[in-house]
Amino acid sequence: MPAENKLAALVEQGCPVFYFYSTEKYLVRQAVGAACALLARDSGEEVTVLDGPAPDVEQLIAAAGTISFFGTRRVVCLPELDPGAYSEKDLETFADTVADVENAVLVFGSVFEADRTGKARPGKRAQRVIAQCRKLGWAEELAKPGPSELRRMMADRAAAQGAELSGPAGAALLERCGDDPYLLENEVDKLAAAAGYRTITPALVAEMGVVSLEADVFEMVRLITARNAAGACKKLHILLRLGQEPIAITAAMIGSYVDLYRVKLGQQHKKNYSAVFKDFGYKGSDFRLKRSAQTAAGYTLPQLKACLAILLELDKNLKGQPVSPQILLETALCRLAMEGGVR
């Protein structure tokens, strides 16, 4: 979201048009809400909201053209605008209205699909509207926050409730929840209450945080990398008690080691984890591969090949051997711990 002081400066300067767009709905909603709140406070007017991707142009003309009783500019908000949903004729009328507005301030918000780099990919009609708004006032693409920004967001949210989120606990939350700010905020609220509004620790995140097989298995892989077979087996027992299926645990482990192998292979070809993320067509955030790059430093490529062979054997045995799945998993974890980690 744009900085509040930046928005306040634009409002004070009399900026007539604000356009916020992103691949993330929550970012657009936050920015549009912040701009409308500042404008409403400045003008003393209630915000007129026209919902939907293509509000009727006549409604926009009426809302934007009405003269305020107090002599201030009205605030008209289209929070879900999709210029591509208008016909060519209606879009021309829309553009003319935006250009000629005198009695109102317009606030637009749009969510577009992402391109391969993760940036918003507006269509041709949307690009025209964005260019016009940028010329007349303010248009901004809102970038998805990275891990450091999300950790600050979580720490600030905890602090606002009188709690403290430790650095390791914040990292653990990111591993479990990914980069979904809504889920992260909900988890912080829940854990702050569970901590008695004191310190949220990694242990509390592990005990009461959202269940994530991928995060738990990756923690197990880190224990294996450190050759802590006992710790890895303890984590395995917890997962089994929680009802996680042995084959699902094995699949998640295979996925983790495939990530390690790909990142390590990329490093040998002078490619960082972001390049690997793009080349192999991963979806969502590259945070997963960033963690993998850190863990892969504890392995050589031949060691990772051997680990994948152990996991392949485990997968076959789980599907074809009468031996207890827990014993098969524990044996595989011990073999992985003996193989893993730079000697």
Salt bridges, closest charged atoms under 4 A:
GLU24 OE2 - LYS144 NZ 3.70
GLU45 OE1 - ARG74 NH1 3.73
GLU88 OE1 - ARG125 NE 3.37
GLU88 OE2 - ARG128 NH2 2.89
GLU113 OE1 - ARG121 NH2 3.08
GLU175 OE2 - ARG222 NH1 3.04
GLU175 OE1 - ARG291 NH1 3.86
ASP179 OD2 - LYS144 NZ 3.31
GLU185 OE1 - ARG157 NH1 3.76
GLU187 OE2 - LYS190 NZ 3.09
ASP189 OD1 - ARG157 NE 2.93
GLU214 OE1 - ARG288 NH1 3.97
GLU214 OE2 - ARG291 NH2 3.80
ASP216 OD1 - ARG176 NH2 2.58
ASP216 OD1 - LYS235 NZ 3.12
GLU219 OE1 - LYS235 NZ 3.43
ASP259 OD2 - ARG288 NE 2.53
ASP279 OD2 - LYS271 NZ 2.84
GLU313 OE1 - ARG335 NH1 3.18
ASP315 OD2 - LYS319 NZ 3.11
GLU330 OE2 - HIS237 NE2 2.50
